[in-house]
Amino acid sequence: MLLAILLQAAASLTGFGAALGAGLAAIGAGIGIGKIGASAMEGIARQPEASGDIRMSMIIAAALIEGVALFAVVVCGFIL
């Protein structure tokens, strides 16, 4: 009887945990991409001649962060 109650409680908390994980993944990705953009703009302001290299590195890093965030949200969606 106690085991059944614990399993029901765990099942109800699974949805909450998945939703919380998806939200944290989205927030983390937003913060990470914001920091990348700020650092890139600061680097371009210091060395305008390196703007092409900095911009390319920024886009690659932002795409990688976005990919990880999408993967985390999809995994949390499967848990739901």
N, C-alpha and C positions, 0 to 999 in steps of 0.2 A: 504494500500500500504506500509506504513512504517512498519507495523507488518510483512509483508511478507519479506521485506528486512532484518529486524532484525533476523527472523527465519533462513534465508539463511546464514547470517553471523554466527549465533550461530552453525549451522550445520557444517560449514567449520572449525570453531575453535574447534569443538568436536574432530575431528580426530587429530588435533595438540595436544590437551590436553591429549588425550589417549596415543599418542606416547611419549609425554614428561613424563607422569606418568609411563609408562613401563620402560623407560630409567632410571628414578630416582629410581625405585624399584630395578633394576638390579645393579645400582651403589651403592645404600645403602646396599644391601645384600653383595656385594663384600667388601665394607669397614668394615661392621660388622664382617664378617667371618675372615677378615684379622686381626682385633683387637683381636678377640677371639684366633686366632692362636698365635699371638704375646704374649698375656698374658699367654696362656698355656705354651708356651716355656719358658717364664720367670719364671713361677711357678715351672716347672719341673727342671729348672736349680737351683732354690733355695732349693727345696726339692725333690731330685731324688727318694726317697722312696715312694712318693705319686704320682708317674707318672701315675699309672693305674687309680686312681680316677680322676686325672686332665684330662687325655685323654678321659675318658668316659664322663665327664661333657662337655668337649669341643665338642665332636661329637654330643651329644644331643642338645647343644645350636646351633651348626652350622646347624643341620637338621631342627630345629625349624625356624631359620632365613630363610633358603632356602625354607621352606614350605610357609612362609608368602610372600616371594618374588615371588614365583611361583603363588600363589593366586592373588597377585596384577597384575602380568603380564597377567594372564588369564582374569581378570576383565577388564583390559584395552583393551585386544583383543576383548572382547565382545562389548565394547563400539564402537570400530572401525566398 
